[in-house]
Amino acid sequence: MLFAGTLGATVGTVAAQDNCGPQNAGTDACQGGMDQYTSMLDNVYEVAHTTLQYAGFVAVFAGAVLWFTARRSSDRAQTGVWLLIGGLIMIVFYFGFTAFVSLLKWIAEGG
């Protein structure tokens, strides 16, 4: 019970802190603008973009290794082909994702 009270007091103290003092008065977080959300969405975009790229290349490599090292009619070869195809689709989607997000940015900024 003592721990729960201490934790609640700590969370309340941290939540009550105001970072919009005179030294941070001109920042975007203090003005309540959309820039904080824009940077958050940019970070989400970068994570998704990088994940698509590297997961696609890893799947292509793993699929190629499985396919070329297995007997042609085995389940292992079939799994390799599916990994290879899935990885190639992820790489294509990586470029399509970039184009789609660029189009959305162009529309949002008023073309």
Secondary structure, 3 states (H helix, E strand, C coil): CHHHHHHHHHHHHHHHCCCCCHHHCCCHHHHCCCHHHHHHHHHHHHHHHHHHHHHHHHHHHHHHHHHHHCCCCCHHHHHHHHHHHHHHHHHHHHHHHHHHHHHHHHHHCCC
